[in-house]
């Protein structure tokens, strides 16, 4: 495990100790035009992702234009099975959010 992964694992462990009531995290990806995409992960799976396990989101999400339409890219994502693309966690971005306070432990 490299230094970045070990730092991410330590960050996840510290977060879990500080916020034991959190059961899920929303992993969010932003594309170039500014669309958000993501997945909701159980917090216990996040440590595996931080240690280097694959975190995948559909590759085609980055093909959408600013109005939500697909770029004219031929058959990409239509004939290849819409493959997932690997993603990485960003250190220092794991934080509780105020709008979830009423939901902690229930969602």
N, C-alpha and C positions, 0 to 999 in steps of 0.2 A: 504494500500500500504506500503510495507516495505521500509527500507532505501535505498537498492540497486535500487529498482524500482523508487523511487522518485529522486535519483541521476541521473538515466538514463533519466528520463523525463526532468529534468532540463538541462541535456546535449543536448538532442534533441532540446529543445526550444532555448537554446543559439546558437546552430548551425544554426537553421532556421533564427534567427534574424541576425546573422553575414553573412549568405550566402542566402539571400532571392531568388536569381536567381536559386538555385538548386531545381529541381522538382522531381528527383528520386535519390534513393540510391541503391547501389548494396550490398546486404547482402551476405557475402561469408563465406562458411564453408570449412574447410580443413580436409581431412581424414588422417588416419595413414600413408598410402603410399605416401601422398603428393599431391593428386588430389584436385583441387578446385571445389566447387559446390556452387550454389547460386541462388538468385532470385533478380530481380529488383523490388523495392517497391516505390510507390509514397511517397514522403517525408511526406505528411500529415498523412499517415498510420503508420509511424514509431513511433509516439508518443504513439499510442495504444499498439504497440508491446513493447515499453519501459515500459509501465505501467503494463505489464503482460499478454497481449493477446497472443494467440498462434502464434508462428512463426514456420512453419513446412516446412521441406524438406523431400523428399523421403528417407525412411530408407535404401533402397538398395544401396544408393550411398556409404555407408561405406563398402559394400561387394566386391567392385572391387579390384583386385590385382594391383600390380605396373605396369603391362602391359595392364590394362583395362579389363581383363577377370574376370568373377565372380568366387569367391571361391566355391569349391564344398561343398555346405551347404544344400544339400537335396532340399526340396521344399520351403525353406524360400524365400519369396518375389514372388514366382510363384503361390502358392495356397492361399496366404493370402491377395491378392489384392494390394500388394506393398504399405503397410501403410506408412503414414508420421510419422516422429519422431519429438518430440518437440526439439527446439533449444533455446538458450538464447543469448541475445546481450552481448557483452563484453564492459564494461565501458572503455572510453578513446580511442576507435578505430574509432569513427566517424570523418572522415577527408575528405576534398576535395582532389582530385588527379589532378596532373598537366596535364595528358593526356585528361582530360575532359574539360579543360578550353574553348576550342572552341565550346563546345557543350552545355554549361550551358544555360538553359532556352529554348533550342531548341529540346532536346531529349525527 
